[in-house]
Structures are given as C-alpha cells and as structure tokens.
Amino acid sequence: MKHLRQLEDQSVYILREAYKNFDNLGMLWSMGKDSTVLLWLARKAFFGQVPFPLLHVDTSYKIPAMIEYRDRIAREWRLDLVVGQNKEALAAGMNHTMGRVACCTALKTN
C-alpha cells in the first residue's frame, strides 16, 4: 500500500505543477479506466474541484449509458466538460466499415 500511496502522491504533485505552469491546461476524458483514474486524481489534487476543462471526443459510438454517465458526473462534480464531435465526417457517412484507421482518424483526430 505504501508504494501505491507514493504513486498517488506523485500524481497529485504532477497535476498541481502542470496547473501552475501551463496557461491552457485541459485533460482528455474518454470515460475509460485510465482517464477516469486521472479525473479522480485531479479532483483529489484540487480538493474536489477540477480547475481545467475536460475534453471528450464523441465518436457517436459510445453506449448511450456511458454518455448518460459522462453527463451525470459532469453535472454532479461541476466539471467544465467540452464535447467535440466531427459532425461533418459523421454526416458524410464515416463509420467503422470504412476501416479502423480511416474511421478513427476522421472521428478522433480530425
């Protein structure tokens, strides 16, 4: 447990230093395990508040319950949540049948 506590303390320190040293800090939140742990650590680092925006890239392929979870957590924890979506690519018919690289590039990168 001591090792985990040290890792947690180091993570909190890094988040505070990043916030202190960068003007336009933001954090990606995919709602996966890793980014949700980072969100939890950010709340711990700043005493329950997250002083920078969370960014979620919405590909439109998440299970509806995950989007409900995202919105509920953002509301309850008063998060500054920015949701981005490549509506142009979706409207043009971009989907997984066009290949993983093409789809992910269009919906997650562009």
C-alpha positions as CSV (number, residue, x, y, z in Angstrom):
1,M,0.0,0.0,0.0
2,K,2.9,2.4,0.7
3,H,4.0,2.1,-2.9
4,L,0.5,3.0,-4.2
5,R,0.3,5.9,-1.8
6,Q,3.7,7.2,-3.2
7,L,2.4,6.9,-6.8
8,E,-0.8,8.7,-5.9
9,D,1.1,11.5,-4.1
10,Q,3.5,11.8,-7.1
11,S,0.5,12.0,-9.5
12,V,-1.2,14.7,-7.4
13,Y,2.1,16.7,-7.4
14,I,2.4,16.4,-11.2
15,L,-1.2,17.6,-11.7
16,R,-0.6,20.6,-9.4
17,E,2.7,21.5,-11.1
18,A,1.1,21.3,-14.6
19,Y,-1.8,23.5,-13.5
20,K,0.7,26.0,-12.0
21,N,2.9,26.1,-15.1
22,F,0.6,25.9,-18.1
23,D,-2.0,28.5,-19.1
24,N,-4.3,26.4,-21.2
25,L,-4.4,23.1,-19.5
26,G,-7.0,20.5,-20.3
27,M,-7.4,16.8,-19.9
28,L,-8.9,14.3,-22.3
29,W,-11.6,12.1,-20.7
30,S,-12.7,9.1,-22.7
31,M,-14.6,7.7,-19.8
32,G,-12.3,4.7,-19.8
33,K,-10.5,3.3,-16.8
34,D,-7.2,5.3,-17.2
35,S,-8.8,8.7,-17.9
36,T,-11.3,8.2,-15.1
37,V,-8.5,7.5,-12.7
38,L,-6.8,10.7,-13.9
39,L,-10.1,12.5,-13.3
40,W,-10.3,11.1,-9.7
41,L,-6.6,12.2,-9.1
42,A,-7.4,15.7,-10.5
43,R,-10.3,16.0,-8.0
44,K,-8.0,14.9,-5.2
45,A,-5.3,17.3,-6.2
46,F,-7.6,20.3,-6.2
47,F,-9.8,19.4,-3.2
48,G,-12.8,18.1,-5.1
49,Q,-12.8,20.7,-7.9
50,V,-11.1,20.3,-11.3
51,P,-9.8,23.8,-12.4
52,F,-9.4,23.0,-16.0
53,P,-11.7,21.7,-18.8
54,L,-12.2,18.0,-19.6
55,L,-12.3,17.2,-23.2
56,H,-14.4,14.3,-24.6
57,V,-14.1,13.3,-28.2
58,D,-17.5,11.9,-29.1
59,T,-17.4,9.5,-32.0
60,S,-21.1,8.7,-31.6
61,Y,-20.1,5.0,-30.9
62,K,-20.3,5.0,-27.1
63,I,-23.1,3.1,-25.4
64,P,-25.9,5.5,-24.5
65,A,-25.4,4.7,-20.8
66,M,-21.8,5.9,-21.0
67,I,-22.9,9.3,-22.4
68,E,-25.5,9.5,-19.6
69,Y,-22.8,8.6,-17.1
70,R,-20.5,11.3,-18.6
71,D,-23.2,14.0,-18.4
72,R,-24.3,13.0,-14.8
73,I,-20.7,13.0,-13.5
74,A,-20.0,16.4,-15.2
75,R,-23.2,17.8,-13.6
76,E,-22.6,16.4,-10.1
77,W,-18.9,17.2,-10.0
78,R,-19.4,20.6,-11.7
79,L,-16.9,19.8,-14.4
80,D,-16.1,22.1,-17.3
81,L,-16.8,19.5,-20.0
82,V,-16.1,20.2,-23.6
83,V,-17.5,17.7,-26.0
84,G,-16.2,17.6,-29.5
85,Q,-17.6,15.7,-32.5
86,N,-16.7,15.7,-36.1
87,K,-20.3,16.2,-37.3
88,E,-19.1,16.7,-40.9
89,A,-17.5,13.3,-41.1
90,L,-20.5,11.6,-39.5
91,A,-22.9,13.4,-41.8
92,A,-20.8,12.2,-44.8
93,G,-21.3,8.6,-43.6
94,M,-18.0,7.9,-41.8
95,N,-18.3,4.7,-39.8
96,H,-16.3,1.6,-38.8
97,T,-17.0,-0.2,-42.1
98,M,-14.5,2.2,-43.8
99,G,-11.6,0.8,-41.8
100,R,-10.4,1.4,-38.3
101,V,-7.6,3.8,-39.4
102,A,-9.8,6.0,-41.6
103,C,-12.7,6.0,-39.1
104,C,-10.6,6.8,-36.0
105,T,-8.6,9.4,-37.9
106,A,-11.8,11.1,-39.0
107,L,-13.7,10.8,-35.8
108,K,-11.0,11.1,-33.1
109,T,-8.1,13.0,-34.7
110,N,-9.7,15.4,-37.2
